[in-house]
């Protein structure tokens, strides 16, 4: 009788452990801890930083405290100066290659090439920037061009970062004032937005919709999609639970572990 009791306890323990493992495995595979979401904002006008437009860039800055202007400030010097005025914010400019070590001390990266000038980032630099973005870093890209080769360069950079935002290839010589931005977390306190010639953009979410198309857009990056369950894992978990249920039923009816139903 003691041996039968021990055998029954052993089987119950095995069933319990296997079922728990199956459920734990299913839970682990069904979800993943997402990386912190990051924001990439693209502005298709290198002159889009007069005083009235600055709230847009301050909203993007948010709680960031370490801002890096890569290569040069160029025509976004007014953004540089505005960020320097903010208490507790450190703003630096560096022509050094973008590396993981450099970006580790950065909350926000500003990329602003001179008008109609291609970016010269290497594949290694762009990989470091992508990791920076998917780790929660922000990027502000202010770039404008009319040469198709330069626009293709901008799009190649955007593609490498994993965003859907692209330059459409159309640039308009219009000087206009967009009456109001589209509602977003970056539109607070922003009134009429001035543009002085601009490239139109696609993808992402539009903030500034000019008469010819989107001129300022953004996209949230960095989330990790849930990992799908491997084939058969849910069925394995269900099968183990069902086996445990049948075992309990048999014990209750006396047909398990040497009970009366087995004639022992």
Secondary structure, 3 states (H helix, E strand, C coil): CHHHHHHHHHHHHHHHHHHHHHHHHHHHHHCCCCCCCEEEEEECCCCCCCHHHHHHHHHHHCCCCEEEEECCCHHHHHHHHHHHCCCCCEEEEECCCCCHHHHCCCCEEEECCCCCCCCCCCHHHHHHHHHHHHCCCEEEEECCCCCHHHHHHHHHHHHHCCCCCEEEEEEEEEEEEECCCCCCCCCCCCCCEEEEEEEEEECCEEEEEECCEEEEEEEEECCCCCCCCCCCHHHHHHHHHHHHHHHHHHHHHCCCCCCHHHCC
